[in-house]
Amino acid sequence: MRYIGNKTKLVPFLLQTLEELGLQGGVACDPFAGTASVGRALKSAGWRVHCGDLMAASYAYQVARVELDRTPGYSGTVLGSAGSRRSNSYSAVLRVLEGLPREPGFVAEHYTPHGVDGQKHGRMYFTAENGAAIDTVRERISAWSLSGAIDRREEQLLIATLIQAADRVANTTGVYASFVKSWQPNATRPLRLRPIRPTVPPTLSAVGSSAYRGGAEGLLRAIGTVDLLYLDPPYNERQYPGYYHLPELLAQGWRPPPELRGKTGLIPDDDLRSDWCRRGRCEEALRSVLDVADAGHVLLSYNDEGLLPEEKIESALRESGDPDSYRVFTRGYRRYRSDSDGPNRRYSGNAVRERVYYVRGK
Ligand SMILES: C[S@@+](CC[C@H](N)C(=O)[O-])C[C@H]1O[C@@H](n2cnc3c(N)ncnc32)[C@H](O)[C@@H]1O
C-alpha cells in the first residue's frame, strides 16, 4: 500500500546502518509501524520485533507481516457446514470470500457515487460493484469472527488482505484525502484478494514477535527493556487518519456505524490524532517517548523537512542516552508523491534527505 512515510525503500539503508553500528539481532521495538515494512525487515534479519501504531489498519498489517510466523490454517468452520470442522487454506478462504453473492452495505452507501436505496452521497472512492464486494467481504469476516470460526490473527490477516485489495481499486491518487472525479483505470478493475505472506522467522530468536494497537508510550511500557528502539514518527502536520480513513474504516468495521464528516466521509478520529503532527507538541512527544523507553540503542528516522529542527532532535537524544555516542546517518531518496508542486509548497523537485539519528542508551 502506498503510505506516507513508508520505509520499504529505505530498508537496505536501515539494515546497513545497523550493520555499521554492529547491531545484530535481539529484541526490537517499532512503535510507529505503519505498514510494518521495517518490522518485517527486522524480523527477517533475526530480530524479535514488537510493533505498534495508533491506527487499526496498521495493526492488521503488523499481525499479517510481523506477528504471524506462518500462514494460519483457517481450521474453523469457515468452508464446511456448521459442526463439520475441516481444514481450509488461506487461499481457499480468499476464493470463498471473492465468490460470495454481493450485498451492498455501508461502503456502497457512503463511498460509491450512487449509494444504496436512493441515498446518494456522491463520493467516488469505489465503483458500485467494488463497494458491494468490499461490504460483502468485510461483513463475512466480522460474522466469522463473532461466531468464533476464525481467531484474532486469522481475522486480522483477512482484514489486511481486504485493505490491500481495496487500496488497489480505490479511485484516489494514493491517499484518501480526496477522490478523483472521474474513474481511473485501476478503480474499474474488480476487487481481487491476493494473499499476504507472513514473515517466517529465520531463527528461534525472532519467534514471539507481536503487534499492538495504541500509542508508542503504551507499547514501550508494556514490553519493558529492548535492545533496539526504532522510531519512525510522523514528521509533518498531515494527520494519518485524515489521509487513510477508508483503510481505517475497513479495519475498525462499522458496528455501530460511525458518524461521517465532510465531503470525503471522515470517520471519528480524535483518539488517532498525533502530537507528532503538531508543531508546538512534537518536541514534547519525542522527549516523552525517550523518557519511557528502556532501550540499548535508539534509531530515529526523521525527514529533513520535518517539524522538529535537527538541534532539538540532537539535544533530546543526547540527553536521553550516552551523549558521545550520538551520530547521524543520511541518505537521499526520491519522495513518494501524490500531488504536485505549487506556490504553497516548501520544496520543489523529488529529492529528499532521510536521516537516521542514533544514540546508545544509558
Ligand atoms: C512515518 S509513519 C510510519 C511508517 C512505517 N515505518 C512504514 O514503513 O510504513 C508514522 C506512523 O506513526 C503512527 N503514529 C502517529 N502518532 C503515533 C503515536 N503517538 N503512537 C503510535 N503511533 C503513532 C501513524 O499512525 C503512522 O502510521
The ligand as a MOL file (V3000), in Angstrom:
LIG
                    3D

  0  0  0     0  0            999 V3000
M  V30 BEGIN CTAB
M  V30 COUNTS 27 29 0 0 0
M  V30 BEGIN ATOM
M  V30 1 C 6.0080 7.6650 9.1790 0
M  V30 2 S 4.6700 6.6020 9.5450 0 CHG=1
M  V30 3 C 5.4690 5.0570 9.8180 0
M  V30 4 C 5.7650 4.3690 8.5240 0
M  V30 5 C 6.2910 2.9640 8.6840 0
M  V30 6 N 7.6470 2.9280 9.1930 0
M  V30 7 C 6.2130 2.2390 7.3580 0
M  V30 8 O 7.2590 1.8750 6.7970 0
M  V30 9 O 5.0960 2.0620 6.8450 0 CHG=-1
M  V30 10 C 4.2000 7.1070 11.1480 0
M  V30 11 C 3.1480 6.2370 11.8410 0
M  V30 12 O 3.0640 6.6670 13.1880 0
M  V30 13 C 1.7180 6.4800 13.6450 0
M  V30 14 N 1.5790 7.3160 14.8600 0
M  V30 15 C 1.4450 8.6630 14.9740 0
M  V30 16 N 1.4690 9.0440 16.2490 0
M  V30 17 C 1.6350 7.9240 17.0000 0
M  V30 18 C 1.7650 7.6700 18.3890 0
M  V30 19 N 1.7290 8.6490 19.2930 0
M  V30 20 N 1.9460 6.3910 18.8010 0
M  V30 21 C 1.9780 5.3720 17.9010 0
M  V30 22 N 1.8500 5.5540 16.5620 0
M  V30 23 C 1.6970 6.8160 16.1150 0
M  V30 24 C 0.8800 6.8720 12.4470 0
M  V30 25 O -0.3970 6.2790 12.5310 0
M  V30 26 C 1.7370 6.3250 11.2830 0
M  V30 27 O 1.3130 5.0330 10.8980 0
M  V30 END ATOM
M  V30 BEGIN BOND
M  V30 1 1 1 2
M  V30 2 1 2 3
M  V30 3 1 2 10
M  V30 4 1 3 4
M  V30 5 1 4 5
M  V30 6 1 5 6
M  V30 7 1 5 7
M  V30 8 2 7 8
M  V30 9 1 7 9
M  V30 10 1 10 11
M  V30 11 1 11 12
M  V30 12 1 11 26
M  V30 13 1 12 13
M  V30 14 1 13 14
M  V30 15 1 13 24
M  V30 16 1 14 15
M  V30 17 1 14 23
M  V30 18 2 15 16
M  V30 19 1 16 17
M  V30 20 1 17 18
M  V30 21 2 17 23
M  V30 22 1 18 19
M  V30 23 2 18 20
M  V30 24 1 20 21
M  V30 25 2 21 22
M  V30 26 1 22 23
M  V30 27 1 24 25
M  V30 28 1 24 26
M  V30 29 1 26 27
M  V30 END BOND
M  V30 END CTAB
M  END
